[in-house]
C-alpha cells in the first residue's frame, strides 16, 4: 500500500540502522505469550505483545479493504493518538485508491515504510515515518502499522515474524469478521455479472445474456467493485479469482 510516501530500495534499508534493540523477547517466548493470549481473545493485549516484540512504540490494525469508506470504521484496534489517526485517514484513503490490485498482493507480509502527513502531530520522540505490514484473513485485507522511536532499529526478521503471527491472531480472533461478511456478500446477480466479466463480455453482451438493461448491468458491476474495494473490471476479476468467486 503506497500510504502517503512509500520508501523503497536504499531508503527502505536505511530504516534498519540506528539505535540497537535491547531487552526484546525471543521468538519462542513470543509464541508462548501469544498462545496464552489467543485463548483469552484479548486482541489489544496480543497486538501490544507483537508491538513490543518488534521494538515499536504504538500499533494500529486496520481493515485496508474498507478505508475508502467514510469515517474511521476501518480501524480494528489502535493505541495511536486519536488525532493522529484522523490525520492519517485521509492520506490512507487517497493512497489506497491509487494502488493496483497487483501491488496490494505483492505487499503481503513485506515490511514497508511511509511518512505521516506533514500536519500530523506525532508523539514525543516518535519518528515521522511508520512501518506497515499487509496481511489477508479470508477475504479481508488488513494492515498492521507501527510507530517507532526516532532512530530505532527495526529488524526485518522480527517484522516478518509479526506479520505471520498477526495473520494467525486476526484469523483466530475473527477481526472484522461480521463486517467482512456484510461487505463482501455479493448477490446472485452480482456474481453472474462478475462471471461474465471474467469471460470477457461487455456490459451490452451481459445485458443480452441476462435479459436486463445495460444500465442495470453497470449498476451491478459498480456494486461489485464497491464491495470488493476494486477500481477497474480487471481488478475485480483478479479479486474474484483470488477468492474463488468465479
N, C-alpha and C positions, 0 to 999 in steps of 0.2 A: 504494500500500500504506500503510495507516494504521499505521505502525510506531511504537508507543508513543504519541506525540503528533504529529499532523500539523499543521503550521502553514500557513495559507493567507492570501491577501489581503495586507493591510498587514504582517502579521507576517512573511510569507514574503519580501516585498520588502525588509524590513529586513536580510536576510541579504546583500544586495548593497551594503551600505555598511560602511565600516570601513577597515582598512589597505589601501593601494594595492598591487596586484600588480606586482612588478618582476621583470625578468630571465626572463620566460616566453617560450618559443619561439613562433614564428609557426605558423599553420595549415599552411603549405607545408612548414616544417621538420618538423612533427609527422608529416605524411603520409610524408615521405621516410624518417624514422626507423622508422615502423611498417612500411613496405614491406620494409625490410631485416629487421626482427624477424619479420614474418609468415613469411618463407621459412625461418627457423630453427626456428619452432614454439615459441619461448620465451614462454609465456603470462605468466609473472611479470614478465619484462622489459617486455613490451607494456603490462601494467597499470601498472607503475611509470612508464612514459613518459606514459601518459594522466593519471596522478595528478599528475605534475609539470606537465603542460600546463595543468591546471585550477587549479594552485596549492594543492592539498590536501597533507596530510602522510601519510595512510595510506589504503589501499584494501582493500575486501573484495568479492569477487564470489561471489554465492550463487545457488543454484537456488531461486527463490521458490516453485516448484510442489512442492518437496519438504520445506519447512520444517515441515510438520505431522508429519513422521516423527520417530521418536526419534533422539537423538544429534545429531552435527554433520555428518552425511553430506551435507547440503545445501551446505556450503562448497566452492566450487570452488578458490579461491585467496585468500589474505589475508596482509597483513603487520600486521594489528591485533594487539595483545597478546592472547595466548590467553585469559587470564582475562576480558578484556573481551568477547570473542566468546561465551564461556559465559554471561556475564551478559545479553548481548543475545538469546541464543537463545530463552529463554522468552518475552520480550517480543515477538519476531518471530512466534513461533508463535501466540500468543493474538490478536495484532492482525491477522495474515493471515487467521485464521479468521473475523474479523468483516467482512472486506472482500468486497463482492459482485463477481461476475464483470465487471459493467459498470464498476465503479470500477477494477478491475485493468486493463481495456482502456484506460480514459481516462488512466491514468498513464503510458502508454508514452512514453518519451523526454522526459517532463516532469520538470524538477528539482523535487524535494520535500524537505522538511526534517522531521526528527523529533528528539526528545530521547532521549538514552540513559537507561536506568533509573537511579533515584536512587542505587542501591547500586553502580553501575558505577565502576570505578577507571580514569579516563581518563589518557592520557599527559600529562606535564607540559606546560603551555602550550596544550593542545588544548581546543577548545570542547566543551561537553557536548552540543551539537547536531551532528547529522551530516546529510549530504546523500545522497540516493539517486536513482538513475535506473533505471527498469524497461525491459527490452527482451525481445523474443521472438527465439528462434533455433529455427526449425522449430516443434515442439510444446512446446519448453521455454521457460519464462519465467525470466529471470534478473534480479537486481538488482545494480547496481554501487553500492557505498556508500563515501562518503568522510568521513574525519575531516579537520578543518582547524584551523589555529591560531585561538585566540580573537580575534575582531575582524577576521579576514581577509576581504577582499572576494572573492566568488566571481562570476565573470562568467557570466550566463545563456547568452550566445552560446557560450562555451567549453564549458560543460556540455552544451549540445545537440550540439556537435561530438563530444564524448567519447561521448555516448550512441550516436550513429550509428556511430562508428568502433569502439566496443566491441562493437556488434552484429555488425559485419563480422568483427572478430577472433575473437569467440566462435564464429561460424559457420565460419570458415576453419580454426580450430584445434579444432573439434568439441568444445567444452566440455561435459562431461557427456553426450556422445552415447550411450555404451554404457548408462549408467544410464537415459537417456531411453527407449531402445528397450525396456528391460525394463518400465519403469513405465507406459508408455502403450500397451503391446501388449494390445489388447482381443481377447478370444476371439470366435469367430463368434457364440456365444450372447449375449455381452455387446453386440456390435454390433447383433444383432437386437433386443434389448431397447431399446437406445438409439434405434433407428429407430422402433420403435412408440411409445416415449415422445414422440418428436418429432411423431408423428402424433396425439398427444393421447389415447392409450389409457391406461387404468388398469391396475394390476397384475392385477386379475381378468380384464380383457379380453385382456391379453397372454398370461396363462396359458391361456385358452381357445384363442387363436390358435396358440400353440406346443405345446399339449398337455402342459404340465407344471404343477406346482403353483404356487400363488400365493406360497408361502414361497420356493420356488426362484427365482422371478422377482425377488422382493425382494432375495434374496442376490446375484443378478447385478447388479441396479441399485446396490446398496451397493458392490459391487466396482468398478463403472464410476466411481462418484463418488470412491472412494478413489484409483483410478489417475489420474483427471483432476483431483484436488485441488479438487473442487466440493462444495458443501454441500446443494444442492437439485436437483430434477429440471430446473428451469428453467435453472439454471447449467450443468448437464450438457448440456442441449440447445444452449445458447449456445456451449459449448466445442466440441461436435460440429460445429456449423455453421461456426465459425471455422476448424476444422481439416479440413473437408471429409470428415467421417466419416459424414454422413447426406446 
